[in-house]
């Protein structure tokens, strides 16, 4: 009910995070119909980043029971997918989709390794592929986007996400590249994976329901960048004028590498903050003369021909503030005269 109130399309039930969970006692109530949302049931073991500690068979029994009780989705890890499918003995209900998942908490493999992993998951007979990796730098996410696009072209349903702050953009931009779904927590502090945004932020800040293949991407480049209020301001502005665009935080270590990796015209422009303003001067194909004189760029625009043009708008704000202050200091005060009777 809480997820539905936030505007979610389905709710994930993390059985491994329920204290004192007893499948036959608790699942009928958890999956009782009518439900406000479809259910995705996950019972994640410790070895795949979850909380369940125990043998596979009791876990398999719980997941099969969830299917029988009408769960619309069940997640099983690639490592034991074949074993689970044999355990089910062909008894999976037609209305339940099996998600076969792989989680890498160390890094994001090469494009070739991701393609191989995709093939392994498809070979299990999964209805939906799930691959979650970890970003050591933001350019890692581009490889996940490539896999999403490939799967979309082949009509393979896939959930592809990259964890931690450098992978945050994958959680917002996955609909643009064909991702089946993304995850949002009910509230801050209750995330089921590193860097997971809240469902409220996905819907209300990033307007995720409006993101599609034609959405233009803008954002703020910095390190750190998570504190920035720019996504709130820009996304609200985009929404107010009906612009098909989204503005995201880019946690960037190497600016030149970032700009060359995300060189698609759809990555249309960036705000640039500490510590990359000086490096941006060197990375742009063209730099406004004033920005060059200042030695810093805080706004980067990608032209239709792909060239990057750098500007500095900081000085405009600084000078305006000074001018306004001077005017206010010297502005004569008008005081209404007092009349005595």
Secondary structure, DSSP 8 states (H G I E B T S, - for coil): -HHHHHT-SEEEEEGGGSTT--HHHHHHHHT-SS-SSEEEEE--BGGGTSSB-S-HHHHHHHHHHHHHTT-SEEEEEHHHHHHHHHHHTT---TT-EEEEEEE-SS----HHHHHHHHHHHHHTT-SEEEEEEE-SSTTHHHHHHHHHHHHHHTT--EEEEEESGGGHHHHHHHHHHT-S----BSSTT--SSTT--BHHIIIIIS-GGG--TT-EEEEEEESS-TT--HHHHHHHHHHHHT--EEEEEEE-S-HHHHHHHS-STTEEEEEE-TTSHHHHHHH-SEE-HHHHHHT---EEEE-TTS-EEEE--HHHHHHHHHHHHHHHHH-----------
